[in-house]
């Protein structure tokens, strides 16, 4: 059994909207082992990126974290001080942003931005202090690890293609060999060839540093080629957690089944099976299971009471009354 590296326990992230408190992440529980790659999937607004930002404590009012724990390598990131959290970012947990083109400073060379990241974690009172020459060497090694030439160190962001910018963001994320890497839709706005190259880069560097990786995305077909587990989110809630093979061959939750059915396949060319209805607004969540208005298997209890997570064989977790012993 692999060691649990990251554990989310009863995490809630809320927003104040029109005088009401809404839960964008609702009592989320999740564990990831060292070396695992987990994919978070779900429709837009399901809470995937919100959960990632909560883990990074990158919260701005009117949003806030209300309870729960985010434990990375034995440290609860929710309870540590702001100063310690600044140090934890990049060293314990790193974030690859969705828009690489907007994440790099256009007027500062790539190398300077990378060295700034290292300098922010320097401590003159410890033996971890490294010279400028050593920092430059480390930065160039990180660039080469993501298949970029070392001369990118002296370039500006506007001199790079979209795929190269995304790889620079990956290089920055691995500078301090973090325990966890969160990649928020790392292939968005890239062509299909570059998408695969970026995913292969993430897969390779993950293996090199032994980090756990959380991938957030909509392209389930692409993600399935690289991940170990899939977590399905809906309205801020975890609907199903499964290994990737079981998710694609035998999804259990009706929402997971609908997602898999919506994927294009060679047997039905040109036929697309969308999910009926719309995802609910968080200000107007239905009672009980949030998915019940769109569910083909909804029962009366689904409209009244939210189901509790049920553990199934093989480590699978499903939040659905179809698999609950209470029904």
QUIGI-V904651 format. One record per pair of residues at least 12 apart in sequence whose ideal C-beta (glycine too) atoms are under 10 Angstrom apart, sorted by the first residue. I is the first residue (numbers start at 1). J is the second residue. D is the distance in whole Angstrom. If there is no record, write none. Layout:
I_J_D, I_J_D
This chain:
1_33_8, 2_32_9, 2_33_4, 2_34_6, 2_35_6, 2_36_7, 2_212_9, 2_228_10, 3_33_6, 3_34_5, 3_35_9, 3_73_9, 4_31_5, 4_32_7, 4_33_6, 4_34_8, 4_36_10, 4_71_9, 4_73_10, 4_74_10, 4_212_9, 5_31_9, 5_32_6, 5_33_6, 5_34_4, 5_35_8, 5_36_8, 5_71_9, 5_72_7, 5_73_6, 5_74_9, 5_179_6, 5_180_7, 5_210_9, 5_211_8, 5_212_5, 6_30_8, 6_31_7, 6_32_5, 6_33_9, 6_34_9, 6_36_9, 6_38_9, 6_55_8, 6_70_8, 6_71_7, 6_72_5, 6_73_8, 6_77_9, 6_92_10, 6_93_8, 6_179_7, 6_180_5, 6_182_10, 6_211_10, 6_212_6, 6_214_8, 7_29_8, 7_30_7, 7_31_5, 7_32_8, 7_69_7, 7_70_8, 7_71_5, 7_72_8, 7_74_10, 7_76_9, 8_25_9, 8_28_6, 8_29_6, 8_30_4, 8_31_7, 8_32_9, 8_51_8, 8_54_9, 8_55_7, 8_68_7, 8_69_7, 8_70_6, 8_71_8, 8_72_10, 8_78_10, 8_238_9, 9_27_10, 9_28_9, 9_29_6, 9_30_9, 9_31_9, 9_67_9, 9_68_6, 9_69_4, 9_70_8, 9_71_7, 9_76_9, 9_78_10, 10_26_10, 10_27_6, 10_28_7, 10_29_6, 10_66_10, 10_67_6, 10_68_4, 10_69_7, 11_25_6, 11_26_9, 11_27_8, 11_28_5, 11_29_8, 11_30_8, 11_51_7, 11_54_6, 11_55_8, 11_65_7, 11_66_9, 11_67_8, 11_68_4, 11_69_7, 11_70_6, 11_78_8, 11_236_10, 12_24_9, 12_25_6, 12_26_6, 12_27_6, 12_28_8, 12_54_9, 12_64_9, 12_65_7, 12_66_5, 12_67_5, 12_68_6, 12_236_9, 13_25_4, 13_26_9, 13_28_9, 13_47_8, 13_50_6, 13_51_7, 13_53_8, 13_54_4, 13_55_10, 13_59_7, 13_63_6, 13_64_7, 13_65_5, 13_66_7, 13_67_10, 13_68_9, 13_236_8, 14_26_9, 14_62_9, 14_63_7, 14_64_6, 14_65_8, 14_66_5, 14_67_10, 14_236_10, 14_282_10, 15_50_9, 15_59_10, 15_61_9, 15_62_5, 15_63_5, 15_64_8, 15_282_8, 15_283_10, 16_61_8, 16_62_4, 16_63_8, 16_64_8, 17_62_7, 17_63_10, 17_281_10, 17_282_8, 17_283_6, 18_283_7, 20_282_9, 20_283_6, 21_62_9, 21_64_10, 21_66_8, 22_62_10, 22_63_10, 22_236_9, 22_281_9, 22_282_4, 22_283_6, 22_284_10, 22_285_8, 23_47_9, 23_50_10, 23_66_8, 23_235_9, 23_236_5, 23_237_9, 23_282_7, 23_285_8, 24_45_9, 24_46_9, 24_47_5, 24_49_10, 24_50_4, 24_51_8, 24_53_10, 24_54_8, 24_63_7, 24_235_9, 24_236_5, 24_282_6, 25_46_10, 25_47_5, 25_48_9, 25_50_6, 25_51_5, 25_52_10, 25_53_9, 25_54_6, 25_55_10, 25_63_10, 25_65_9, 25_66_10, 25_68_9, 25_233_9, 25_235_10, 25_236_5, 25_237_8, 25_238_9, 26_47_8, 26_233_10, 26_235_7, 26_236_4, 26_237_5, 26_238_9, 26_282_9, 26_285_9, 26_290_8, 26_306_9, 27_67_9, 27_68_8, 27_236_9, 27_237_7, 27_238_9, 27_306_9, 27_309_10, 28_47_8, 28_50_10, 28_51_6, 28_54_9, 28_68_7, 28_70_10, 28_231_9, 28_233_8, 28_236_8, 28_237_7, 28_238_6, 29_68_9, 29_69_10, 29_238_7, 29_241_9, 29_309_7, 29_317_8, 30_51_8, 30_55_10, 30_70_10, 30_214_9, 30_229_10, 30_231_6, 30_233_10, 30_238_7, 30_241_7, 30_317_9, 31_71_9, 31_212_10, 31_241_9, 31_315_10, 31_317_10, 32_72_10, 32_180_8, 32_212_5, 32_213_9, 32_214_7, 32_228_9, 32_229_8, 32_231_9, 33_212_7, 33_228_9, 33_229_9, 34_73_9, 34_179_8, 34_180_9, 34_210_6, 34_211_8, 34_212_6, 35_206_8, 35_207_8, 35_209_10, 35_210_6, 35_211_8, 35_212_7, 35_213_9, 35_228_8, 36_206_9, 36_211_9, 36_212_5, 36_213_7, 36_214_9, 36_227_8, 36_228_5, 36_229_6, 36_243_10, 37_181_9, 37_183_9, 37_199_10, 37_202_8, 37_203_7, 37_206_6, 37_207_10, 37_211_9, 37_212_8, 37_213_4, 37_214_8, 37_215_6, 37_223_9, 37_226_6, 37_227_5, 37_228_5, 37_229_8, 37_244_9, 38_212_8, 38_213_7, 38_214_5, 38_215_7, 38_216_10, 38_223_10, 38_227_6, 38_228_7, 38_229_5, 38_230_7, 38_231_6, 38_241_8, 38_244_9, 39_183_10, 39_213_9, 39_214_8, 39_215_5, 39_216_8, 39_217_7, 39_219_10, 39_220_8, 39_222_10, 39_223_4, 39_224_8, 39_226_8, 39_227_4, 39_228_9, 39_229_7, 39_230_5, 39_231_7, 39_232_9, 39_244_8, 39_247_9, 40_52_8, 40_182_9, 40_184_9, 40_214_6, 40_215_7, 40_216_5, 40_217_8, 40_223_9, 40_227_10, 40_229_10, 40_230_8, 40_231_5, 40_232_8, 40_233_6, 40_238_9, 41_215_9, 41_216_8, 41_217_7, 41_218_7, 41_219_9, 41_220_6, 41_223_7, 41_224_10, 41_227_10, 41_230_6, 41_231_7, 41_232_6, 41_233_7, 41_234_10, 41_240_10, 41_247_9, 41_256_9, 41_259_7, 42_216_9, 42_218_9, 42_231_9, 42_232_6, 42_233_4, 42_234_6, 42_235_9, 42_236_10, 42_237_10, 42_238_10, 42_239_8, 42_255_8, 42_256_10, 42_259_8, 42_279_9, 43_218_8, 43_233_9, 43_234_7, 43_235_9, 43_255_9, 43_258_10, 43_259_8, 43_262_10, 43_275_8, 43_278_9, 43_279_5, 44_218_8, 44_279_8, 45_233_10, 45_234_9, 45_235_8, 45_236_9, 45_278_10, 45_279_6, 45_280_9, 45_281_8, 45_282_8, 46_232_8, 46_233_4, 46_234_5, 46_235_7, 46_236_7, 46_237_8, 46_238_10, 46_239_9, 46_255_9, 46_279_7, 46_290_10, 47_233_5, 47_234_8, 47_235_7, 47_236_4, 47_237_8, 47_238_9, 47_282_9, 48_184_8, 48_185_9, 48_214_9, 48_215_10, 48_216_5, 48_217_8, 48_218_9, 48_231_9, 48_232_10, 48_233_6, 48_236_10, 49_97_10, 49_98_7, 49_182_9, 49_184_6, 49_185_8, 49_216_6, 50_63_8, 50_233_9, 50_236_7, 51_70_10, 51_182_9, 51_214_9, 51_216_8, 51_231_9, 51_233_7, 51_236_8, 51_238_9, 52_93_10, 52_95_7, 52_96_10, 52_97_10, 52_98_10, 52_182_5, 52_183_9, 52_184_6, 52_185_10, 52_214_7, 52_216_6, 53_65_10, 53_95_8, 53_182_9, 53_184_9, 54_68_8, 54_70_7, 54_77_9, 54_78_9, 55_70_5, 55_72_8, 55_77_7, 55_78_9, 55_93_7, 55_95_9, 55_180_8, 55_182_7, 55_214_8, 56_70_9, 56_77_8, 56_85_8, 56_88_9, 56_89_6, 56_93_7, 56_94_9, 56_95_5, 56_180_10, 56_182_7, 56_184_10, 57_70_8, 57_77_6, 57_78_7, 57_80_9, 57_82_8, 57_85_5, 57_86_10, 57_88_9, 57_89_8, 57_93_9, 58_85_10, 58_89_9, 58_95_8, 65_77_10, 65_78_6, 70_93_9, 70_180_10, 72_88_7, 72_92_5, 72_93_5, 72_178_9, 72_179_6, 72_180_6, 72_212_9, 73_88_10, 73_92_6, 73_93_9, 73_178_9, 73_179_5, 73_180_8, 73_212_10, 74_92_10, 74_179_10, 75_88_7, 75_92_7, 75_93_10, 75_179_9, 77_89_9, 77_92_8, 77_93_7, 77_180_10, 80_92_10, 86_120_7, 86_121_9, 87_120_8, 87_121_6, 87_123_9, 87_176_10, 88_121_10, 88_178_9, 88_179_10, 89_117_9, 89_120_9, 89_121_9, 89_176_9, 89_178_9, 90_117_6, 90_118_9, 90_120_8, 90_121_7, 90_172_8, 90_173_7, 90_174_9, 90_175_7, 90_176_5, 90_177_10, 90_178_6, 91_117_10, 91_120_10, 91_121_6, 91_128_10, 91_175_9, 91_176_4, 91_177_8, 91_178_6, 91_179_9, 92_176_9, 92_178_6, 92_179_5, 92_180_7, 93_173_10, 93_178_6, 93_179_7, 93_180_4, 93_181_8, 93_182_7, 93_211_9, 93_212_10, 93_214_10, 94_117_10, 94_169_10, 94_170_9, 94_172_8, 94_173_4, 94_174_7, 94_175_8, 94_176_8, 94_177_9, 94_178_4, 94_179_9, 94_180_7, 94_181_5, 94_182_7, 94_183_9, 94_211_8, 94_213_10, 95_169_9, 95_172_10, 95_173_7, 95_178_9, 95_180_9, 95_181_8, 95_182_5, 95_183_8, 95_184_7, 95_214_10, 96_166_8, 96_167_10, 96_169_5, 96_170_6, 96_171_10, 96_172_8, 96_173_5, 96_174_10, 96_181_7, 96_182_7, 96_183_4, 96_184_7, 96_185_9, 96_186_5, 96_198_9, 96_202_8, 96_213_9, 96_215_9, 96_216_10, 97_166_9, 97_169_6, 97_172_10, 97_173_9, 97_182_9, 97_183_9, 97_184_6, 97_185_9, 97_186_8, 98_166_10, 98_169_10, 98_183_9, 98_184_4, 98_185_4, 98_186_8, 98_187_10, 98_188_6, 98_189_9, 98_216_8, 98_217_10, 99_162_10, 99_165_9, 99_166_9, 99_169_9, 99_184_9, 99_185_9, 99_188_7, 99_189_7, 100_157_9, 100_160_9, 100_162_7, 100_163_9, 100_164_9, 100_165_4, 100_166_4, 100_167_8, 100_168_7, 100_169_5, 100_170_9, 100_186_8, 100_188_9, 100_189_9, 100_190_9, 100_198_9, 101_157_8, 101_158_9, 101_160_9, 101_162_6, 101_165_6, 101_166_9, 101_169_10, 101_189_8, 102_157_10, 102_165_10, 103_157_9, 103_165_8, 103_166_9, 103_168_9, 103_169_6, 103_172_9, 104_156_9, 104_157_4, 104_158_9, 104_160_8, 104_165_6, 104_168_6, 104_169_7, 104_172_9, 105_156_9, 105_157_7, 106_156_7, 106_157_5, 106_158_6, 107_156_8, 107_157_9, 107_158_9, 108_156_8, 108_157_8, 109_152_9, 109_153_7, 109_154_6, 109_155_7, 109_156_6, 109_157_9, 109_159_10, 110_139_8, 110_143_8, 110_148_9, 110_151_10, 110_152_6, 110_153_6, 110_154_8, 110_155_6, 110_156_7, 110_157_7, 110_159_9, 110_160_8, 110_164_9, 110_165_9, 110_168_6, 110_171_9, 110_172_9, 111_135_9, 111_136_7, 111_139_6, 111_140_8, 111_143_9, 111_150_9, 111_151_10, 111_152_8, 111_153_4, 111_154_6, 111_155_8, 112_139_9, 112_153_9, 112_154_9, 112_156_10, 113_139_9, 113_156_10, 113_157_9, 113_168_8, 113_172_7, 114_135_8, 114_136_9, 114_138_8, 114_139_4, 114_140_9, 114_142_7, 114_143_8, 114_152_10, 114_153_7, 114_168_8, 114_171_7, 114_172_6, 114_175_6, 115_132_7, 115_135_5, 115_136_7, 115_138_9, 115_139_6, 115_153_9, 115_175_9, 116_135_10, 116_172_10, 117_135_10, 117_139_9, 117_142_10, 117_172_6, 117_173_9, 117_175_6, 117_176_8, 118_130_7, 118_132_10, 118_134_9, 118_135_5, 118_136_10, 118_138_7, 118_139_7, 118_142_10, 118_172_10, 118_175_6, 118_176_7, 119_132_9, 119_135_7, 120_176_10, 121_175_9, 121_176_6, 122_135_9, 128_176_10, 135_175_9, 136_150_9, 136_153_7, 137_150_10, 138_175_7, 138_176_9, 139_152_10, 139_153_6, 139_171_8, 139_172_9, 139_175_7, 140_152_9, 140_153_5, 140_171_9, 141_171_9, 141_174_10, 141_175_9, 142_167_10, 142_168_9, 142_170_9, 142_171_4, 142_172_7, 142_173_9, 142_174_6, 142_175_5, 142_176_10, 142_177_10, 142_205_9, 143_164_10, 143_167_8, 143_168_7, 143_170_10, 143_171_5, 143_172_10, 144_171_9, 145_167_9, 145_170_9, 145_171_7, 145_174_7, 145_201_9, 145_204_8, 145_205_6, 145_208_7, 145_209_9, 146_164_9, 146_166_9, 146_167_4, 146_168_8, 146_169_9, 146_170_5, 146_171_5, 146_172_10, 146_173_10, 146_174_8, 146_197_10, 146_198_9, 146_201_5, 146_202_9, 146_204_8, 146_205_6, 147_163_10, 147_164_9, 147_167_7, 147_170_10, 147_171_10, 147_197_8, 147_200_9, 147_201_6, 147_204_9, 147_205_10, 148_160_9, 148_163_10, 148_164_6, 148_167_6, 148_168_7, 148_170_9, 148_171_7, 148_201_9, 149_164_10, 152_164_7, 152_167_9, 152_168_7, 152_171_9, 153_168_10, 153_171_10, 155_168_9, 161_190_9, 161_191_10, 161_194_8, 162_188_10, 162_189_6, 162_190_6, 162_191_8, 162_194_7, 162_198_10, 163_187_9, 163_190_6, 163_191_8, 163_193_9, 163_194_4, 163_195_9, 163_197_6, 163_198_6, 163_201_9, 164_194_9, 165_190_10, 166_183_10, 166_186_6, 166_187_8, 166_188_9, 166_189_9, 166_190_7, 166_194_8, 166_195_9, 166_197_9, 166_198_5, 166_201_8, 166_202_10, 167_186_10, 167_194_10, 167_197_8, 167_198_7, 167_201_6, 167_202_9, 167_205_10, 169_183_9, 169_186_8, 169_198_10, 170_183_8, 170_186_8, 170_198_8, 170_201_6, 170_202_6, 170_204_10, 170_205_6, 170_206_10, 171_201_9, 171_205_8, 173_186_10, 173_202_9, 173_205_8, 173_209_10, 173_211_9, 173_213_10, 174_202_10, 174_205_5, 174_206_9, 174_208_8, 174_209_6, 174_211_8, 176_209_10, 177_205_10, 177_208_9, 177_209_5, 177_210_8, 177_211_8, 178_209_8, 178_211_6, 178_212_9, 179_209_9, 179_210_9, 179_211_6, 179_212_7, 180_211_6, 180_212_5, 180_213_8, 180_214_7, 181_202_8, 181_205_8, 181_206_7, 181_209_8, 181_211_5, 181_212_7, 181_213_5, 181_214_7, 181_215_9, 182_212_10, 182_213_8, 182_214_5, 182_215_8, 182_216_7, 183_198_9, 183_199_9, 183_202_6, 183_206_10, 183_213_7, 183_214_7, 183_215_5, 183_216_7, 183_217_8, 184_214_9, 184_215_9, 184_216_5, 184_217_8, 185_215_9, 185_216_6, 185_217_5, 185_218_7, 185_219_9, 186_198_6, 186_199_8, 186_201_9, 186_202_7, 186_215_7, 186_216_8, 186_217_8, 187_199_6, 187_202_9, 187_215_9, 187_217_7, 187_218_10, 187_219_7, 187_222_7, 187_223_9, 188_216_10, 188_217_8, 188_218_8, 188_219_9, 192_219_9, 192_222_8, 195_217_10, 195_219_7, 195_222_6, 196_222_7, 196_225_8, 196_226_9, 198_222_10, 199_215_8, 199_217_9, 199_219_9, 199_222_6, 199_223_8, 199_225_7, 199_226_5, 199_227_10, 200_225_9, 200_226_8, 202_215_7, 202_226_7, 203_215_10, 203_225_9, 203_226_5, 203_227_9, 206_226_9, 212_228_10, 213_226_9, 213_227_8, 213_228_9, 214_227_10, 214_229_10, 214_231_9, 215_227_6, 215_230_10, 216_231_10, 216_233_10, 218_259_10, 219_263_10, 220_232_10, 220_244_10, 220_247_9, 220_248_8, 220_259_7, 220_260_8, 220_262_9, 220_263_6, 221_248_9, 221_263_6, 221_264_8, 221_265_9, 223_244_8, 224_244_6, 224_245_9, 224_247_8, 224_248_6, 224_263_9, 225_244_9, 226_244_9, 227_243_9, 227_244_5, 227_247_9, 228_243_7, 228_244_6, 228_245_10, 229_241_7, 229_242_7, 229_243_6, 229_244_6, 229_246_10, 229_247_8, 229_315_9, 229_316_10, 230_242_6, 230_243_8, 230_244_5, 230_245_10, 230_246_9, 230_247_4, 230_248_8, 230_251_9, 230_256_8, 230_259_10, 231_247_9, 231_256_10, 231_317_9, 232_247_8, 232_251_8, 232_252_10, 232_253_7, 232_255_6, 232_256_5, 232_257_10, 232_258_10, 232_259_7, 232_260_10, 232_318_9, 232_319_10, 233_255_9, 234_253_9, 234_255_5, 234_256_9, 234_258_10, 234_259_9, 234_279_7, 234_280_9, 234_289_9, 234_290_6, 234_291_6, 234_294_9, 234_319_9, 235_255_10, 235_279_7, 235_280_6, 235_281_9, 235_282_7, 235_285_6, 235_286_9, 235_289_9, 235_290_4, 235_291_7, 236_282_7, 236_285_9, 236_290_8, 237_255_10, 237_285_10, 237_289_9, 237_290_6, 237_291_9, 237_306_8, 237_307_10, 237_309_10, 237_319_7, 238_253_10, 238_309_7, 238_317_7, 238_318_9, 238_319_6, 239_251_10, 239_252_9, 239_253_5, 239_254_9, 239_255_5, 239_256_6, 239_259_9, 239_289_9, 239_290_9, 239_291_7, 239_307_10, 239_309_10, 239_317_9, 239_318_7, 239_319_5, 239_320_7, 240_252_6, 240_253_4, 240_254_10, 240_255_8, 240_256_5, 240_257_9, 240_259_10, 240_309_9, 240_312_9, 240_316_7, 240_317_7, 240_318_5, 240_319_7, 240_320_8, 240_323_10, 241_253_10, 241_256_10, 241_309_9, 241_311_10, 241_312_10, 241_315_8, 241_316_7, 241_317_4, 241_318_8, 241_319_9, 242_256_8, 242_312_9, 242_314_8, 242_315_8, 242_316_5, 242_317_8, 242_318_8, 243_314_7, 243_315_7, 243_316_8, 245_314_10, 246_312_9, 246_313_10, 246_314_6, 246_315_9, 246_316_6, 247_259_9, 247_260_7, 247_316_9, 248_260_6, 248_263_9, 250_316_9, 251_316_10, 251_318_9, 252_310_9, 252_312_7, 252_316_7, 252_317_9, 252_318_5, 252_320_7, 252_322_8, 252_323_6, 253_289_10, 253_291_8, 253_295_9, 253_297_10, 253_307_10, 253_316_10, 253_317_10, 253_318_5, 253_319_7, 253_320_5, 253_322_8, 253_323_9, 254_275_10, 254_289_9, 254_291_7, 254_292_9, 254_294_8, 254_295_5, 254_296_6, 254_297_5, 254_298_8, 254_302_10, 254_318_10, 254_320_7, 254_322_8, 255_275_8, 255_279_10, 255_289_9, 255_290_9, 255_291_5, 255_294_8, 255_295_7, 255_319_10, 255_320_9, 256_318_8, 256_320_9, 257_275_10, 257_295_10, 257_296_9, 257_297_9, 258_273_8, 258_274_9, 258_275_5, 258_276_8, 258_277_10, 258_291_9, 258_294_8, 258_295_9, 258_296_8, 259_275_7, 260_273_10, 261_273_5, 261_274_9, 261_275_8, 262_274_6, 262_275_6, 275_291_10, 275_294_6, 276_293_9, 276_294_6, 276_295_10, 276_296_9, 277_291_9, 277_293_6, 277_294_4, 277_295_9, 278_293_9, 278_294_8, 279_291_9, 279_294_8, 280_293_7, 280_294_9, 286_302_9, 286_303_7, 287_302_9, 287_303_6, 287_304_6, 287_305_8, 287_306_8, 288_300_9, 288_301_7, 288_302_5, 288_303_5, 288_304_5, 288_305_5, 288_306_6, 288_307_8, 288_321_9, 289_301_9, 289_302_5, 289_303_8, 289_304_9, 289_305_8, 289_306_6, 289_307_6, 289_319_8, 289_320_7, 289_321_7, 290_302_10, 290_306_8, 290_319_10, 291_319_9, 291_320_9, 292_304_10, 292_306_10, 292_307_10, 292_321_9, 295_320_9, 295_322_10, 297_320_8, 297_321_9, 297_322_6, 298_321_9, 298_322_10, 299_321_6, 299_322_8, 299_327_7, 300_321_10, 301_321_6, 301_324_9, 301_326_8, 301_327_6, 302_320_8, 302_321_6, 302_322_9, 302_327_9, 305_321_9, 305_326_9, 306_319_8, 306_321_10, 307_319_5, 307_320_6, 307_321_5, 307_322_9, 307_323_9, 307_324_6, 307_326_8, 307_327_9, 308_320_10, 308_321_9, 308_324_7, 308_326_8, 309_323_10, 309_324_9, 310_322_9, 310_323_5, 310_324_5, 310_325_8, 310_326_9, 311_323_9
